[in-house]
Amino acid sequence: MAAVFVALPFSGVLCSQNETWYELNEKAASLCEEGHYDEAARFAEQSLEITQDKFGKNHKYAAIVMNNLAEIYMKQGKFKEAESLCRRSLEIKENILGPQDPETAVSLNSLAGINKYQGRLEEAESLYKKALAIFEKVYGKDHRDTATVLNNLCEVYYAQGKLDEAESVCNRAIEIRQKQLGPSHAETLVAQNNLAEIYKKEGRIDESGRLYQEIRPVAEKVFGPKHPYYVTLLSNLGGLYEIEGKYSEAEIIYEKALSIDRETLGKDHPKVIIDMKNLARTYKGAGKYSEAEFLYRLILESDESTKGKDNIALVEDLANLASAYESQYKFLEAEIHYKQALSILEKNYGPDDPAVIASLGNFALFYDRRDRNFEAEKFYKRTLEALEKKYGPEDLVVSDLLENMQKFYIKIKNIEEAKKIEERIKDIRAESR
């Protein structure tokens, strides 16, 4: 879901006598809301330093500012720094305020968001549910902060493919926000954006489109045309156009989103990389392969720089770039990048992992399509050996590969081998009935 994570409002009981650090914290909050994350971080860092000097590193005020800074780091894509700060904030709050205090729930919500953005969905779900239970108990089921956690939990359910659960909690968040904040409030629009994404995922394209068109002009007015929340909504609308095959419309939207995010977030921000992937995919769908290739190369270079050359995330980048090369008949370049992807998979997962086996099978088909029969046969046999070891020689998944091998042997006129394979396919499928 290209949706918007909404943090709970910057909070804490702050005294007028502490105006210096309080004002810095408030300034950070304001800048964060406006999407100026670099400036917000500088003010929040100053506020934390002053707070720790004045009250001590384990004071509740320090924990509050610490959590606020963690939220900003998360929005900057600095997940390691965000998680470290957030866990420390949570620890202090639990010790001083107790595990059922609303301030503790704020940090639980923040830590859940950090986990979600790093793909640790089960941990995120558990943390959101803990935060939700506290807010419902302390504030009630119709409170604004309850709605915030419901909206964030919706995003986790969506990422897990639990669409019924996602829709249920999202509708609940919308209902609370419309009642408490109004239909045009920023937080209401964020929840409606998420609901439109759920509709899209469920194939309810008309409902999704109507909801996007309804909230887009309101969101532009509320957030402004360059705010990260509004840009996310634009990207989601581009995804809808892409599904409908309206590549020209999707291209315009994605190019606009990429331009704004580069300007406001910086070229290596995770959101900018997502924008480039969206645009590259649209270029490829529209047959603009050289434009797609250019973007996929930029994505690969950025991910190599920030994540390392053996990071598993590079597999998708390499495969996308290889596919763009293949679409332009640049088969040597495609082969090189497919091999790099396979190598990373093997280093990270080992030779028996399903993703490695699938990659071997794709290589066999790649060589088969090029009539490079020696390499094709070699990879077909490697794939067959790996499948038999993983699933057993009589598994149906083995028969699916054997079908491709049979066609290959017929193509190269090795009829004897093709007949042997045909008999084996019949035996496997008869045994499975």
Secondary structure, DSSP 8 states (H G I E B T S, - for coil): ---------------GGGHHHHHHHHHHHHHHHTT-HHHHHHHHHHHHHHHHHHH-TTSHHHHHHHHHHHHHHHHHT-HHHHHHHHHHHHHHHHHHT-TTSHHHHHHHHHHHHHHHHTT-HHHHHHHHHHHHHHHHHHT-TT-HHHHHHHHHHHHHHHHHT-HHHHHHHHHHHHHHHHHHT-TTSHHHHHHHHHHHHHHHHTT-HHHHHHHHHHHHHHHHHHH-TT-HHHHHHHHHHHHHHHHTT-HHHHHHHHHHHHHHHHHHH-TTSHHHHHHHHHHHHHHHHTT-HHHHHHHHHHHHHHHHHHH-TT-TTHHHHHHHHHHHHHHTT-HHHHHHHHHHHHHHHHHHH-TTSHHHHHHHHHHHHHHHHTT-HHHHHHHHHHHHHHHHHHH-TT-HHHHHHHHHHHHHHHHTT-HHHHHHHHHHHHHHHHHH-
